[in-house]
Amino acid sequence: MPFYWVCPNCNRKNFYSGSKTTNAITTCPGCKQKLRVFKYKFVEKPQINHRKPQKTTNKLPIIKHNGMVGDLIEVLTWSINTIKNKPEVKDKIKWSSYYRKHQKWSRYRDYFQSLEADK
């Protein structure tokens, strides 16, 4: 079982990749001393990510607003495609916020597409 160990003489961090664990004897590359490395096993603390993950479904792509209906249709299409494969949307769970957003955005997109077609 591989593990990291720290030499007590030179404080160098080393990696042991052998199959033995408790009887592992190896030489420190820094000070050239033979040690029973299991005694000096080094356990790294896992890094905890305190930041919350970004919710991509609520982010809209940044576009320059120039008053065009086509840009609005593009943004609505992007939003719908972002959440269309969610299980709540596929199962049509009516109290789900994803399903309600999908329905609302689809109605808006259909309306603006009909305006675009009337031109």
Secondary structure, DSSP 8 states (H G I E B T S, - for coil): --EEEE-TTT--EEEE--S-STT-EEE-TTT--EEEGGGGEE--------S----GGG--------S-HHHHHHHHHHHHHHHTTSHHHHTT-TT-HHHHHHHHHHHHHHHHHHHHHT-
